[in-house]
Amino acid sequence: MVAADRLSMGGAARARGMNASMTPISSRRSGQKQRRPCVFCGRTVPLTKEHVWPQQLGDVLPNVGPGKHLFGLTGDPESWVLGDRPAFSRAVKIVCAQCNNVWMSRLEMAARPIFEPMMPGTRRVTVQPSEQRTLAFWIVKTAMTLQLSHPTRQPEAIPSAHYSELYKEQRPPRLCQVWIAGCTHDDRPIDLPMPMIGRCRITPLKHFRPDDIPVDQPKLPAYSVAMSMGNLAMAIFGHQFPSRTRRRPRAARPETVSHLLDAPARGRRRV
């Protein structure tokens, strides 16, 4: 899944060899309109729109003009949609007013002073230990919103149980790890328009199994997320196995990637 100001893809995503699975939203097929529950608290009440990326980022990142928003799924040509809309205007109707206006609003206000200075890439930013959990919370919430931003597909990567856990505990799911790093978009796929200042790739890990889980045990949902906005790169790994296994991505290098969540607190992180 790619999500961006200039280029944005919702649902699960297309980026270099990534595979994912999505199924059509059944409620769109039926003639009877059904009220959907809030994806976080589960209450069946009227839903409100949540912006995929904060609108205020338009004041932080360079103005690249009218946005191109691209949605699609690798291996599913019919899932690709290209739309024109103002930058940072993509919103999805998936949360109730109480979630949107209370804890999600508070989280946005608390996280903005942390992530906004990182996105332009003009200076190094120190993340204090007290800020790391807030930033990780916001990153996971944003990934969950991005997963549900495809107009016609229902993704199957981040499980609904992790949405509920994030809401109830007011922090990322327990079996979830979050990293941040600096990045550029020079390696964008050659068929994507320029400029591209953000993207997101969400992948269901159908073959993942922790080392301490017997092979005869059933597989449970696992997923990875790689997303960026401006010069801030964010990565998430999560699963539902009853395990204490912690795996660091093979490509992660300690000198360039900071582990925000589920790592021993050793002090400040710098990006």
Buried (B, 14 or more C-beta within 10 A) or exposed (E): BBBBBBBBBBBBBBBEEBEBBBEEBEEEEEEEEEEEBBBBBEEEEEBBEBBBBBEEBBEBBEEBEEBBBBBBBBEBEEBEBEEEEEBBBBBBEBBBEBBBEEBBEEBBEBBBEBBBBBBEBEEEBEBEEEBBBBBBBBBBBBBBBBBBBBEBBBBBBBBEEBBBBBBEEEBBBEBBBBBBBBBEBEEBEEEBEEEBBBBBBBBBBBEBBBEEBEEEEEBBBBBBBBBBBBBBBBBBBBBBBEBEEEEBEEEEEEEEBBBBBBBEEEEEBEB
